[in-house]
C-alpha cells in the first residue's frame, strides 16, 4: 500500500517524535494523577483503620467503666441505706432513756386526784410532741398539772410550751364531778 500525502508540505512538517512525546507526557501525567489519588486513598484508608481501632479501644474501656460505675452506684445506695440504719440506731441509743425519764418524772410529780388516761408521743430527732389525756376530780387538779409541766424543774427545761386542749366536766355520781382534759406540748431532749 502506498501513502500519498495531499496536504501542502508546510502543514505536514510535524516532527515525527512529537506525537510519541505527547503520549509519553500524557501517560506520565495520568500516572502521576493516579499515584496521587492512590496515595490519598491509602492515607485515608490507614487513617480510617487507626480511628476504628481507637474507637474500638475506647468502646471497650467505656464498657469496662460502665460496669465499674454501676458497681459504685450500687455501693452508694447500700451506703445510704446503712447510714439511715445507723442514724436510727444512733438515735435509739441516744434517746433510749428519754421515755423512762419522762415517765418517772411524770409519775413522781403528778398532782393528787389526777389520773392519766393516755399519753401519745410523736418523736423527731431532737424532741417529741406529747399529748396527755387525763382526769381530775377538781378543776384545781387540772391547773396543778399545767403548773407541774410549766414550773417543775424536771419539765420546765425540756418542755417548750404546754397547751390546754379543753376541759370537759361530767358527773360521776350526784356529789362528784370529773374533769377530763387534754394537754399537749413539745418535750425537747
Secondary structure, 3 states (H helix, E strand, C coil): CCCCCCCCCCCCCCCCCHHHHHHHHHHHHHHHHHHHHHHHHHHHHHHHHHHHHHHHHHHHHHHHHHHHHHHHHHHHHHHHHHHHHHHHHHHHHHCCCHHHHHHHHHHHHCCCCEEEEEEEEEECCCEEEEEEEEEECCHHHHHHHHHHHHHCHHHHCCEEEEEEEEEEEEEEECCEEEEEEEEEEEEEC
